[in-house]
């Protein structure tokens, strides 16, 4: 009978679990991007990651110099804004995987002060493609308006990311707006607008995803062996 040194396997599992040391890690704050206006298809980079405007148009704004006066209720420095039902696609800019650790987003009202206190207008939409080529969508609540009709940033990280926590090839952030039936839709007469900031992201070392997967599988084998 073939004997397996389970301690060696466990060691490999531990190595796999620690293999996800990032080759690149950043908190994308957009502070390294000059205030700009982007049409569909335009691209820019921030924090070492690539961004491409996906439909509509977008801006990198500052609190004091917003292009259209639409700002989050609790702004901090520069941020990306998506307008006219458009969005932005984030990727590594190479063939490596993208690992998201978190981000913050806010709904941007078309006219500040138009919405009532607590009124929810839309959601953030994240269309993703995994590193394995699987596509999907995650949506996130953007909360209700404050007394001034503005919306505050909401931070998402950890389990709140859902499927976005797995290795990705790319993710496109956009927004949807609620219609009279309560459905969140896009296109939505150009009112699906959002702000995005403080994106925590990493790029793992080449081959570490495979090693980590082997490590996890090996740990499962050890547990099954111990249970017998």
C-alpha positions as a Python dict, from the first residue, in 0.01 Angstrom:
ca = {
    (1, 'X'): (0, 0, 0),
    (2, 'X'): (129, 345, -88),
    (3, 'X'): (205, 540, 226),
    (4, 'X'): (176, 917, 231),
    (5, 'X'): (368, 1139, 469),
    (6, 'X'): (78, 1351, 582),
    (7, 'X'): (309, 1581, 774),
    (8, 'X'): (482, 1665, 446),
    (9, 'X'): (147, 1726, 283),
    (10, 'X'): (46, 1950, 571),
    (11, 'X'): (371, 2139, 526),
    (12, 'X'): (292, 2190, 159),
    (13, 'X'): (-55, 2310, 255),
    (14, 'X'): (97, 2565, 488),
    (15, 'X'): (331, 2681, 212),
    (16, 'X'): (34, 2712, -21),
    (17, 'X'): (-160, 2913, 232),
    (18, 'X'): (129, 3156, 271),
    (19, 'X'): (202, 3176, -100),
    (20, 'X'): (-43, 3457, -162),
    (21, 'X'): (220, 3722, -97),
    (22, 'X'): (134, 4006, -332),
    (23, 'X'): (378, 4119, -598),
    (24, 'X'): (190, 4449, -590),
    (25, 'X'): (-45, 4593, -329),
    (26, 'X'): (-203, 4934, -325),
    (27, 'X'): (-480, 5150, -188),
    (28, 'X'): (-612, 5327, -498),
    (29, 'X'): (-707, 5677, -383),
    (30, 'X'): (-686, 5850, -725),
    (31, 'X'): (-461, 6112, -567),
    (32, 'X'): (-204, 6028, -837),
    (33, 'X'): (-449, 6121, -1117),
    (34, 'X'): (-498, 6480, -1231),
    (35, 'X'): (-861, 6596, -1230),
    (36, 'X'): (-984, 6482, -1572),
    (37, 'X'): (-1290, 6400, -1782),
    (38, 'X'): (-1306, 6057, -1953),
    (39, 'X'): (-1522, 5956, -2248),
    (40, 'X'): (-1618, 5595, -2317),
    (41, 'X'): (-1306, 5396, -2402),
    (42, 'X'): (-1061, 5641, -2244),
    (43, 'X'): (-816, 5493, -1998),
    (44, 'X'): (-593, 5600, -1710),
    (45, 'X'): (-392, 5436, -1434),
    (46, 'X'): (-384, 5478, -1057),
    (47, 'X'): (-197, 5290, -788),
    (48, 'X'): (-38, 5073, -1056),
    (49, 'X'): (-374, 4945, -1184),
    (50, 'X'): (-546, 5021, -1516),
    (51, 'X'): (-889, 5181, -1550),
    (52, 'X'): (-1100, 5219, -1865),
    (53, 'X'): (-1418, 5420, -1900),
    (54, 'X'): (-1707, 5184, -1981),
    (55, 'X'): (-1992, 5379, -2142),
    (56, 'X'): (-2121, 5720, -2041),
    (57, 'X'): (-1841, 5936, -1911),
    (58, 'X'): (-1642, 5964, -1591),
    (59, 'X'): (-1427, 6207, -1401),
    (60, 'X'): (-1156, 6215, -1143),
    (61, 'X'): (-1272, 6497, -917),
    (62, 'X'): (-1152, 6683, -614),
    (63, 'X'): (-1373, 6793, -328),
    (64, 'X'): (-1316, 7160, -408),
    (65, 'X'): (-1322, 7127, -786),
    (66, 'X'): (-1596, 6883, -884),
    (67, 'X'): (-1678, 6907, -1255),
    (68, 'X'): (-2054, 6901, -1195),
    (69, 'X'): (-2098, 6982, -826),
    (70, 'X'): (-2200, 6624, -741),
    (71, 'X'): (-2001, 6522, -436),
    (72, 'X'): (-2042, 6255, -167),
    (73, 'X'): (-2159, 6378, 173),
    (74, 'X'): (-1829, 6272, 331),
    (75, 'X'): (-1564, 6325, 61),
    (76, 'X'): (-1193, 6267, 117),
    (77, 'X'): (-957, 6402, -149),
    (78, 'X'): (-985, 6290, -511),
    (79, 'X'): (-1225, 6021, -627),
    (80, 'X'): (-1363, 5865, -943),
    (81, 'X'): (-1717, 5957, -1054),
    (82, 'X'): (-1927, 5767, -1310),
    (83, 'X'): (-2196, 5965, -1496),
    (84, 'X'): (-2464, 5910, -1763),
    (85, 'X'): (-2516, 5545, -1662),
    (86, 'X'): (-2148, 5476, -1734),
    (87, 'X'): (-1886, 5293, -1533),
    (88, 'X'): (-1520, 5207, -1511),
    (89, 'X'): (-1335, 4878, -1563),
    (90, 'X'): (-1045, 4797, -1334),
    (91, 'X'): (-774, 4542, -1416),
    (92, 'X'): (-408, 4475, -1344),
    (93, 'X'): (-293, 4583, -1687),
    (94, 'X'): (-111, 4252, -1737),
    (95, 'X'): (-197, 3882, -1730),
    (96, 'X'): (-198, 3851, -1352),
    (97, 'X'): (-499, 3816, -1125),
    (98, 'X'): (-662, 4103, -938),
    (99, 'X'): (-744, 4054, -569),
    (100, 'X'): (-983, 4310, -421),
    (101, 'X'): (-965, 4378, -50),
    (102, 'X'): (-1230, 4648, -33),
    (103, 'X'): (-1355, 4982, -163),
    (104, 'X'): (-1593, 5262, -75),
    (105, 'X'): (-1872, 5398, -293),
    (106, 'X'): (-2151, 5653, -280),
    (107, 'X'): (-2450, 5741, -495),
    (108, 'X'): (-2419, 6077, -670),
    (109, 'X'): (-2751, 6260, -703),
    (110, 'X'): (-2818, 6436, -1030),
    (111, 'X'): (-2926, 6743, -835),
    (112, 'X'): (-2807, 6780, -473),
    (113, 'X'): (-3101, 6823, -236),
    (114, 'X'): (-3354, 6661, -469),
    (115, 'X'): (-3402, 6344, -260),
    (116, 'X'): (-3576, 6311, 76),
    (117, 'X'): (-3406, 6204, 398),
    (118, 'X'): (-3346, 5829, 396),
    (119, 'X'): (-3458, 5783, 34),
    (120, 'X'): (-3266, 5508, -147),
    (121, 'X'): (-3205, 5586, -511),
    (122, 'X'): (-2981, 5314, -647),
    (123, 'X'): (-2714, 5050, -600),
    (124, 'X'): (-2356, 4996, -703),
    (125, 'X'): (-2317, 4722, -965),
    (126, 'X'): (-1994, 4524, -1005),
    (127, 'X'): (-1970, 4303, -1314),
    (128, 'X'): (-1670, 4076, -1282),
    (129, 'X'): (-1475, 3814, -1471),
    (130, 'X'): (-1283, 3570, -1256),
    (131, 'X'): (-928, 3463, -1333),
    (132, 'X'): (-1083, 3130, -1441),
    (133, 'X'): (-1303, 3308, -1697),
    (134, 'X'): (-1636, 3293, -1509),
    (135, 'X'): (-1853, 3605, -1526),
    (136, 'X'): (-2099, 3734, -1269),
    (137, 'X'): (-2253, 4037, -1099),
    (138, 'X'): (-2254, 4163, -741),
    (139, 'X'): (-2464, 4461, -628),
    (140, 'X'): (-2420, 4678, -319),
    (141, 'X'): (-2655, 4908, -131),
    (142, 'X'): (-2561, 5275, -148),
    (143, 'X'): (-2781, 5374, 145),
    (144, 'X'): (-3023, 5662, 179),
    (145, 'X'): (-2994, 6038, 139),
    (146, 'X'): (-2910, 6262, 431),
    (147, 'X'): (-3103, 6576, 527),
    (148, 'X'): (-2923, 6770, 253),
    (149, 'X'): (-3016, 6513, -12),
    (150, 'X'): (-2658, 6386, -41),
    (151, 'X'): (-2521, 6034, -1),
    (152, 'X'): (-2229, 5921, 213),
    (153, 'X'): (-1958, 5675, 120),
    (154, 'X'): (-2019, 5318, 233),
    (155, 'X'): (-1716, 5091, 277),
    (156, 'X'): (-1724, 4728, 163),
    (157, 'X'): (-1461, 4471, 257),
    (158, 'X'): (-1422, 4110, 369),
    (159, 'X'): (-1735, 3897, 344),
    (160, 'X'): (-1934, 4197, 217),
    (161, 'X'): (-1748, 4170, -116),
    (162, 'X'): (-1916, 3839, -198),
    (163, 'X'): (-1781, 3690, -520),
    (164, 'X'): (-1550, 3988, -569),
    (165, 'X'): (-1316, 3838, -309),
    (166, 'X'): (-1197, 3567, -550),
    (167, 'X'): (-913, 3619, -800),
    (168, 'X'): (-1043, 3834, -1087),
    (169, 'X'): (-933, 3925, -1436),
    (170, 'X'): (-1132, 4248, -1424),
    (171, 'X'): (-1425, 4421, -1256),
    (172, 'X'): (-1650, 4694, -1398),
    (173, 'X'): (-1810, 4930, -1148),
    (174, 'X'): (-2129, 5110, -1246),
    (175, 'X'): (-2463, 5197, -1084),
    (176, 'X'): (-2831, 5131, -1128),
    (177, 'X'): (-3126, 5350, -1026),
    (178, 'X'): (-3464, 5242, -894),
    (179, 'X'): (-3760, 5287, -1127),
    (180, 'X'): (-4123, 5340, -1020),
    (181, 'X'): (-4167, 4962, -977),
    (182, 'X'): (-3870, 4935, -745),
    (183, 'X'): (-3645, 4767, -1001),
    (184, 'X'): (-3286, 4887, -1012),
    (185, 'X'): (-3209, 4947, -1379),
    (186, 'X'): (-2937, 5073, -1608),
    (187, 'X'): (-2969, 5255, -1845),
    (188, 'X'): (-3176, 5486, -1631),
    (189, 'X'): (-3214, 5819, -1813),
    (190, 'X'): (-2855, 5904, -1719),
    (191, 'X'): (-2922, 5923, -1343),
    (192, 'X'): (-2731, 5609, -1239),
    (193, 'X'): (-2429, 5793, -1099),
    (194, 'X'): (-2173, 5698, -835),
    (195, 'X'): (-1845, 5787, -669),
    (196, 'X'): (-1570, 5533, -605),
    (197, 'X'): (-1262, 5564, -385),
    (198, 'X'): (-1008, 5385, -163),
    (199, 'X'): (-993, 5060, -358),
    (200, 'X'): (-772, 4810, -176),
    (201, 'X'): (-618, 4573, -432),
    (202, 'X'): (-335, 4324, -471),
    (203, 'X'): (-164, 4130, -748),
    (204, 'X'): (-33, 3790, -630),
    (205, 'X'): (304, 3654, -734),
    (206, 'X'): (290, 3442, -1052),
    (207, 'X'): (214, 3080, -967),
    (208, 'X'): (101, 3154, -613),
    (209, 'X'): (-265, 3098, -704),
    (210, 'X'): (-185, 2744, -819),
    (211, 'X'): (28, 2674, -512),
    (212, 'X'): (-236, 2814, -279),
    (213, 'X'): (-504, 2599, -443),
    (214, 'X'): (-283, 2292, -397),
    (215, 'X'): (-227, 2385, -35),
    (216, 'X'): (-597, 2415, 35),
    (217, 'X'): (-665, 2082, -136),
    (218, 'X'): (-386, 1919, 63),
    (219, 'X'): (-526, 2049, 389),
    (220, 'X'): (-862, 1899, 298),
    (221, 'X'): (-694, 1564, 233),
    (222, 'X'): (-521, 1577, 571),
    (223, 'X'): (-848, 1650, 748),
    (224, 'X'): (-1025, 1363, 571),
    (225, 'X'): (-739, 1128, 661),
    (226, 'X'): (-749, 1237, 1026),
    (227, 'X'): (-1123, 1180, 1044),
    (228, 'X'): (-1086, 812, 957),
}
